Amino acid sequence: MTTRPLFKTLAIAVTVSSLAIATHAQARELRMAPGVPPAHPAYDPMFTEFAERLEEKTDGGLTGNLLGTEVANIGNMRNAIRSGLVEAGLFLPAYFPADLPEINLVGDMAFLGTTPHAMGAAVTEYIVTCAECQAELRELGIVYTSSHASDLYRILSTEPVRSLEDLRGLRMRVGGPQYSRWAESVGLTPATMSVGETYESLSQGVIEGTVASIADIISFRLDDVLNYVTDIELGTFHSTISHAIGQRTWETLSAEEREAMIHASVEASAAITQRWGYEMADEAREIAHDSGIEILEPEQDLLDAIPAFLEEDLVYAAEQAESRYGVEDAESKIERFQALVEKWTEIVEETGDDPEAVAEAMKREIWSDVDFASYGS
């Protein structure tokens, strides 16, 4: 009896086993930082889905280890990415206005937001096709992937707010420069602080409210410290880079891995916009009702104050960007962004609130002609 078939079987088994070991050895686990607590949609689904989809698209070649806020939070994310501690992290340009004036020019246009999916896509297309924005990011050692947007902001407060008169004299947390300017225009005192400080500030009476996503009731457990939600639409927060990739990490990736990372990011951005901008907003309303938080309808003078403010503020924002930060031709850049918002609002009207369809549209409209061998380098 010959033993040759047995030896052949063993040789094949050893070869297959060796290939599996080699593939496993080549797998790379990236340090990823959502920068927020697990209850926040930026953690799940934005980073959980990003890690899962990246692993799928690279056949296990790239995986992710999600770091907690004790390692990196949204306040120190710039330094965490620059130092290499974090290889992919949630980055909020609004926190760094002096470093990113070109990006914040459009990130600051909160009141243009009426449709969350459209805003996330419009910001993504603007930044990808903005040479000045890309130059700013290279200075910080960051590669851009995609953006997402919140639901339409409301007034969440401990005091009832229905009219302009009700607002005057109150102190509220705001999430960006345009919200600060709006607050001042209606008699509010804006308080700039991290969103993570909202609960304590409300509970201690440091502030009487926050201009924010109603989903913060879930993300930051605000149902214990709020009494009212004023149901007024105050634009979206979209000054976001969903998965900012460290330049050193990006340079080690192949063109195929870069494309996989971008596509995973786009899909995860659409997923968080769906979760944050639509689903959580509805869930938060139910929690508000169950917690005895009263939903208030705004009076007409409060509603009229929004378009009046926006008309003047678009001119002011362009002037400030040019005089304070040296942004050139700011007015035409804002007009280009407005055109992109209109474009993506029409696209989202066609796709509906389907995150997969929105992601596919973003890949087609924004990324299909990008050379991933050179992008971000």
C-alpha positions, 0 to 999 in steps of 0.5 A: 500500500502506498503512502503517497496520497497521505503525504499529498493530503498532509502537504495540502493541509500544511499549505492551506494552514500556512496561508491562513496563518500568513493572512492572519499575520497580515491583518491590521487592527486600527485604533478607532476613537468615536470620542463619545459614549456608547449611547451616542449614534457616533459610537453605534452605528457610526463607528461600529458599522465603519469597523464592520464594513471595513473588515468586510471590504478588505476581507479581514485585512483591516479591522478596528479596535474602538477606544473609549472616551478615557483615551480620546474624546472629541475635545482632544481628538486633534492631538490624539490623531496627530500623535498617532494614538488614534488612527481613525477618529470623529473630528469636529471642525467647529472645535478648531475654527482657526485651523479650519476656516475653509471647512468651517465656512460651510460647516457653520451654515447650520440654518441651511439644513432642512434635510439631514441626509442632504446636508451630510452629502452636500458637506462631503461633496464640498470638502472632497472638491475643495482644494483649500479644505484639503490643504487645511487638513494636510496641515493637520495630518488628517485625511478626509473621508465623509460627513454626517448630519444631525436632525433639525435642532430644537430648543431644549430647556428648563424654562418654557420658550414659546416667543422671543420674549421668553428667550430673552435673558436665558443662558443656553449652550450652543454648538457652533458660531452660527448658533451663537450669532443667532442666540445673540440676535434673539436675546439669548446668552450663548454658552460655549461648552462641550456637549458632554457638559450639558447634563451637569450644567443643566442640573446645576442651573448654570444654563437654562437650556441647550440648542441641540438635537432632541436625540441628546435626550437619549445620548446624554440622558437629558430627560432627567434635567429638562422640562420643555422642548420648543418644536422649532426647526433650527438647522442641522449640525454638520460640521463633522468629519465622521472618520478622520484618518491620520496621515501616517496611517493613510500613507501605509494603505494601498489604493484598494484599502483606501477606497474600501475605507472611504466606502465604509465611511460613506456607508457608516455616515449614512447610517448615523445620519439615518439613526441620529437625524430620523430614528433617534429623533422620533424615539426621543419624542416618545421618551420626552412624552413619557418623562413629562417633558412638554413639547411647545409650539413656537409663536410666530415672532420666534418663527419669523426671526429665523429667515430674517437672521439667516438673510443677514448672517450669510453676508456677515459670515462671508465678511467674517471669514475673509477679514478674520481668517483670510478666506478668499472669495467667501461669498461665492464659496457659500453660494457653491455650498448652497447649490450643493445643498439644493442638489442633494435635497433633490437627490434625497427626495428621489432616494427617500430616507434610505441610508444605503441608497444615499450612500450609493448616490454619494459614491457615484456622485462624489467618489467615482472619479477620485484617484485613490492612489493620490487622494489625501497624499 
